Each structure stands twice: as structure tokens, then as C-alpha cells.
Amino acid sequence: MVNVCIAVGIEENVSSLKTLSLRSYHRLSSDILGYYRLGAISVATGILRNYRKAKKRKPQTRFPYAKRMMLTTCYGFKIQNGCLRLPVKPREYIYVKLNSHTLQSLSGLNVRSVTLTRRSLSISYSRETVEIKPEGYIGIDRNLDNVTVVSTDQTVQRFDLSSATRIKSDCRYVKSRFKRNDFRLRTGVFSKYGQKQRNRVQPLLHNVSKRMVDEAKTRRYGIVLERLTGIRRLYRKGNGQSRNYRARMNSWSYGELQRQIEYKAGWEGVRVIYVSARNTSKRCSICGYKTLESTQRRLWCPQCGTILDRDENAARNLAAGGLRFSPSGPPGEAMVEEREPENATLNPQSRWRQVKSISHNDNPSDEDLTEPLNRNLLGRGLRVFGLGR
């Protein structure tokens, strides 16, 4: 059913859920329950959107085709007597036995959807979380080989990710040694080593992101990240960079680390703020003057004479940028107000400008600033392996 919906979406040139439902729902088999057809349309919509994005970057992208058998549904299922009940036909069901750990994890939670494959069962659930009012912020500077974390109380932590870079480099080397001119075999080998790479790198990123979010939750801090956009455009072919350098930089998992921090922080009620990445490494975190490059990723400030670590300086600037969102932070930017003087003539162009310095403490309501979203409905998944064995 997913492949039928993909074919309809490519034929009709549509990728929205509503339009694809109207065009493809009647083409699916009527013997299948309606909510299974809706689930297939939803999965196909996501595949079509990814295909359109990939085609903009590379026009020679092949048409997508779903090969893995799976069943995704948001309706019709029910957990009762320690089993997951899935309908097959009207008033006909199959049952999947759930272990004690799964039942204990799902107790008191709202189960939203179920995805069943040949070897695993994924159960998504949600809960309401209350956002923690931050008493400070931690700035996170992401780099290729490390992540530097600095809090507003000047505590510095550094997480090493050089092992993830080495794993990616080893996989690239193995794939580069494949010389056989067979597209089918090449695709299989590259897919195999790509999966091995993800299985080894993902636990490292999960470990780092979990420790940072736990630290922020324990100390009641918010998280400040730099808004990284357009990174891949800097390392394209033809920019005068070596092939090995472009491969290393394009394998940087800054987006995956950001995604993990976002959903883990949202699950724990920790606020995540994004600030501009412009000059965070070049601006001195002590006096704000533009620094000069020194040796071994260190900076020298000609204004105050301080020698700073490049990554630590960027993390300090990010943490300081988060204070703008705090009601007890430093005075904000100047507000420009235009008024007419009392003795002004009728000339409409005669105006004077009065600059008034305001502080974040002048806000009429701190609650509107500190808690724009008091409660979030967040989802998480639980996966059970070993089915069908």
C-alpha cells in the first residue's frame, strides 16, 4: 500500500497528506481496514517529502520504493491482559504478548501509535511535562571532535567525540577500497557499512546528549545552542578544499546531536534556546572585543590581553546569550522612541530621537516571558525486539 501511494504521489506530483489521501485512498484494497490504509498514506507522505528534498539537491535521485514490511497504526489497537490486540478484520484480532518491563513502562501513559515489523514492535506514547523555570543557562558549542559545555556559573565540561570521527573515517576507507564495478553489490556493501557506522556512533551521541540534559535538569538550567544553518554548503565540491577534508566535515553529526538534545530536553521539561552563531568564537567572552587567532585553537584578545580557548570562549558567549531570555538578566538593547518636541513647527520632518535604556525586569509579567509554553505534550517510543523467533 505504501508503494501504491508513492506511485500516486509521484504521478500526481503531490506530497501533502490531505491531497495524497484524496488521490490514493480509493486505489487501495477495500479488504484492508481503513485505519491501516490511512497509516500507509501517512508513511508514504513522509517518504515523498524526503524524496522532494533529495531531488532538489541531486536531480538524479532514484524513485523511492519501500522494501521493508511494516504495519503502522494509530487506531484500533488495545492493550489488555498483558497483550497487544491488533485487528485483522472486523471482530477478528491477533495478540502480541508483552513482557513485564514493557507493561511497567507503559503504565499510566497514553499510547499513541504502534509500528510492527518482522522482528520488532515499536510503541509510541506521550505524557504532559511542565517546563522548568531556568535559574541559569549552559552554552553548548558543537565541534567535529568534541562538545564544550559552559554554564553561567563558569563551570566548564568537555566531551570527547574523536572516537565517532575515527569510526566514520574507518568506514569511508573501507568503502573506498571497493573497486568492483557492480552497482547492486556496491549499494549493498555501502548500506551494510553505513548501518555499522550508525550503530557505533549513535550510542556515543546518546551518551553525551543524555549527560548534558541530566546536568541541566539537576541544576535547573536552560540549554543554549547556536543556530547552525548552511553548513553543508561550505564543503561542496569546487570550494577549493581537499576531498578528505570535505568528507570529514560533511560527516559531522551536529544535526543528530541537536535532535537528541531537543527531544530529551523536552521530555524532561528543560528549556532549549537558539541564538545566532555569528562571531561566537571570535568575540571575546570577557570584554566583547574581536579576538585574534593564536596557536592550538587559542585566541588572544588585544583589548584585555586574555588568552582564551576557542571552544570554551564560544560556549561562554552562548551561555551569556541565553541570559537575554531571563527576567533577571542584564539590561537589554536600547529602545528608540520618536517624539515631537513641544516647540516644534509644522514641518513633519523635524523630529528628535530619545534613547531609553530598558531592563528585562521592566516587563509587566515575568510569567509571559519565562514560560511561554507551560505544558508540552511530548511523545516517546518503546521498542521490543526479538519478535518472530
Rosetta blueprint (number, residue, H / E / L):
1 M L
2 V H
3 N H
4 V H
5 C H
6 I H
7 A H
8 V H
9 G H
10 I H
11 E H
12 E H
13 N L
14 V L
15 S L
16 S L
17 L H
18 K H
19 T H
20 L H
21 S H
22 L H
23 R H
24 S H
25 Y H
26 H H
27 R H
28 L L
29 S L
30 S L
31 D L
32 I L
33 L L
34 G H
35 Y H
36 Y H
37 R H
38 L H
39 G H
40 A H
41 I H
42 S H
43 V H
44 A H
45 T H
46 G H
47 I H
48 L H
49 R H
50 N H
51 Y H
52 R H
53 K H
54 A H
55 K H
56 K H
57 R H
58 K L
59 P L
60 Q L
61 T L
62 R L
63 F L
64 P L
65 Y L
66 A L
67 K L
68 R L
69 M L
70 M E
71 L E
72 T E
73 T E
74 C L
75 Y L
76 G L
77 F L
78 K E
79 I E
80 Q E
81 N L
82 G L
83 C E
84 L E
85 R E
86 L E
87 P E
88 V E
89 K E
90 P L
91 R L
92 E E
93 Y E
94 I E
95 Y E
96 V E
97 K E
98 L L
99 N L
100 S H
101 H H
102 T H
103 L H
104 Q H
105 S H
106 L H
107 S L
108 G L
109 L L
110 N E
111 V E
112 R E
113 S E
114 V E
115 T E
116 L E
117 T E
118 R L
119 R L
120 S E
121 L E
122 S E
123 I E
124 S E
125 Y E
126 S E
127 R E
128 E E
129 T E
130 V E
131 E L
132 I L
133 K L
134 P L
135 E L
136 G E
137 Y E
138 I E
139 G E
140 I E
141 D E
142 R E
143 N L
144 L L
145 D L
146 N E
147 V E
148 T E
149 V E
150 V E
151 S E
152 T L
153 D L
154 Q L
155 T L
156 V E
157 Q E
158 R E
159 F E
160 D E
161 L L
162 S H
163 S H
164 A H
165 T H
166 R H
167 I H
168 K H
169 S H
170 D H
171 C H
172 R H
173 Y H
174 V H
175 K H
176 S H
177 R L
178 F L
179 K L
180 R L
181 N L
182 D L
183 F H
184 R H
185 L H
186 R H
187 T H
188 G H
189 V H
190 F H
191 S H
192 K H
193 Y H
194 G H
195 Q H
196 K H
197 Q H
198 R H
199 N H
200 R H
201 V H
202 Q H
203 P H
204 L H
205 L H
206 H H
207 N H
208 V H
209 S H
210 K H
211 R H
212 M H
213 V H
214 D H
215 E H
216 A H
217 K H
218 T H
219 R L
220 R L
221 Y E
222 G E
223 I E
224 V E
225 L E
226 E E
227 R E
228 L L
229 T L
230 G L
231 I L
232 R H
233 R H
234 L H
235 Y H
236 R L
237 K L
238 G L
239 N L
240 G L
241 Q L
242 S L
243 R H
244 N H
245 Y H
246 R H
247 A H
248 R H
249 M H
250 N H
251 S L
252 W L
253 S L
254 Y H
255 G H
256 E H
257 L H
258 Q H
259 R H
260 Q H
261 I H
262 E H
263 Y H
264 K H
265 A H
266 G H
267 W H
268 E H
269 G L
270 V L
271 R L
272 V E
273 I E
274 Y E
275 V E
276 S E
277 A L
278 R L
279 N L
280 T L
281 S L
282 K L
283 R E
284 C L
285 S L
286 I L
287 C L
288 G L
289 Y L
290 K E
291 T L
292 L E
293 E E
294 S L
295 T L
296 Q L
297 R L
298 R E
299 L E
300 W E
301 C L
302 P L
303 Q L
304 C L
305 G L
306 T L
307 I E
308 L E
309 D E
310 R H
311 D H
312 E H
313 N H
314 A H
315 A H
316 R H
317 N H
318 L H
319 A H
320 A H
321 G H
322 G H
323 L H
324 R H
325 F H
326 S L
327 P L
328 S L
329 G L
330 P L
331 P L
332 G L
333 E L
334 A L
335 M E
336 V E
337 E E
338 E E
339 R E
340 E L
341 P L
342 E L
343 N L
344 A L
345 T L
346 L L
347 N L
348 P L
349 Q L
350 S L
351 R L
352 W E
353 R E
354 Q E
355 V E
356 K E
357 S L
358 I L
359 S L
360 H H
361 N H
362 D H
363 N L
364 P L
365 S L
366 D H
367 E H
368 D H
369 L H
370 T H
371 E L
372 P L
373 L L
374 N L
375 R E
376 N E
377 L E
378 L E
379 G E
380 R E
381 G E
382 L E
383 R E
384 V E
385 F E
386 G L
387 L L
388 G L
389 R L
